[in-house]
Amino acid sequence: MSNALEAPDLHRGVRVGGWSWVWRPWIVLVTVVLAALTFLVFSVSIAIGDFTIELPAVFRTLVGQGERVDEFVIMDLRMPRALVGLIAGVALGISGALTQSIARNPLASPDVLGITGGASATAVFVVTASGGAAIANSIGLSAAALTGGLLTGLLVYFMAWKKGIDGFRLILIGVSVSAVMQAVTTWLLVLADIRDVARAQRWLVGSLDSRSWSEVWASLWIMAALVLVVLVVSFQLRPMHFGDDVAAGLGVRYSAVRAVLLLCAVLLAGVAVSAAGPVPFVALVGPQISMRLMRTPVPPLIASGLFGALLLIGSDLVARTVLPNDLPVGIVTAIIGGPFLVYLLVRANVKRAA
Amino acid sequence: MTALRNDAARLGAEGVTVGYADRVVLDNLDVAIPTGVITTVIGPNGCGKSTLLRTLSRLLKPRQGTVLLDGHDIARLRTKDVAKRMGLLPQTPIAPEGLTVADLVARGRHPHQSWVRQWSSDDADVVAKALHMTGVADLAHRPVDSLSGGQRQRVWISMTLAQGTDLLLLDEPTTYLDLAHAIDVIDLVDDLHESGCTIVMVLHDLNLAVRYSDNLIVMRSGSIVAQGHPSEVITSELLLETFGLQAKVIDDPVSERPLIVPIGRTHVVSKSDQDLG
């Protein structure tokens, strides 16, 4: 190539053998910083509790060199809680990034699309209908929430289908289905026994309390498998930001890609809700803030997951330490997320008016 | 309809019928796109010209008949292989806010990439060339939403060019542009043709179509009513029958093409009336 053609300073590539990727230093830097911050907050979260363990001791324990007392407290008592926060945060962040990208709308998060609402209604149904039977404990409840979220997601998808999927239509139908699910949840709570209501209520706000290792492992493996699928398939998502016709022109089978990625998004949200309850706003805020940090035009997947985890573990930490009465994490994320939602709405209005 | 079995045609349709729901838009239509020239589809609103372009580009699946690309039934080719042979610019592409020109044009390499091969040195060369050919190299790091309509259209054409095909389908590339920018964009299309591209486009502006095309396809209610060089095709009778447009066809003072002068109900001096005779 002649010199003239090198004038526009284009992306530089990272090339290993026949493989190649675009080298984007800023994106790599922000991702590494986010990962480091997440790890730090994660460590602080397991350091602080009824009695505090020094951070160096936490790190020693994490690599298997710690004291036996620390090991018991960290591995048996605190680790499951922190890991559930990590898993649910990553799942919600990536789920939100996917739904926002596919609908081309920052408001399209799993909360808005009815997935979280469906999961909640199913979980509350199981809690109240079982009358304290074993099925309402941990695994049964998680499975119910996951199934409910998946079915509601599919319902919204097929109701929104009209010769293809339009983002705005998807959101409108999601909002309506969400409202119906909310009504069902309230109705179930009104009918239920008062002790079940208390239990359901606690779960509904979203909380990382009392998680066992078995629940953690189940969620972790499902989440990891889904994230792997998403990272591979999302390569085909990039041309889809330009609209269906352009995507087709660039050789993407957009209906298939969209269906697979939406299914992954619904399942990820389901995993998060079944692990931590319907923690609000993480899936909405995580992708939008990481997009602004990264200065990318669309939500970045990995960073959205990391930021989701940072937000959820951080909120849990704040809920346990700064706020009184050991408030559930969902209250803190709502306090952060509510104003951000207002900001997004106002900004959308300003843009439309301009 | 002499060009039905044009051996030189890389792209064509045989007996295609296309419709939405209960409405048939194209009815048993045959067409062949001659290679190496600019073909423009014209016709009144709703005549099916965009539908024809969308069918040729595989965005729409015909109910009957086949579209042939390089001798293959396009429905049987892999989507990715179609994208390697044919570039497409649809009517309303979306550029996410903040996306830079370089990033958008680079996406044109998608059909040649895979998960493990996302940015080869070939990609860099082809994108640089596409940016230069379309005159947007200086804008490479600007966000697309900060550009004027004409510049934006150049950028989108640059992206289809980065696909590395010499067959380009453009659906109304001059919509929403003022005349100066429309001429600018069409001049660019002509440059691409000069460099060896086969172009098929849909245009609304009849005089632009006449001036820049070597081959016109005139459509009315889902059928092709005339096809050929503008000098042979464009007559006042055809304009009246196809578009319901009263017009005089004169020699264009600046090109060797016809020029359409529309006659409205007002502002026409009597001299023209007598000429129409």
Interface residues (C-beta under 8 A of the other chain):
Chain A: M1 A4 L5 E6 A7 P8 D9 L10 H11 G13 V14 R15 G18 W19 S20 W21 V22 R104 V232 F235 R238 P239 H241 F242 G243 D245 V246 A248 G249 L250 G251 V252 R253 R295 T296 P297 V298
Chain B: S57 R58 L59 R78 T79 K80 D81 V82 A83 K84 M86 G87 L88 L89 P90 Q91 T92 P93 I94 A95 P96 E97 G98 L99 A102 D103 L104 A106 R107 G108 H110 P111 Q113 S114 W115 V116 R117 Q118 W119 S120 S121 D123 A124 D125 V127 A128 K129 L131 H132 A137 D138 A140 H141 T160 Q163
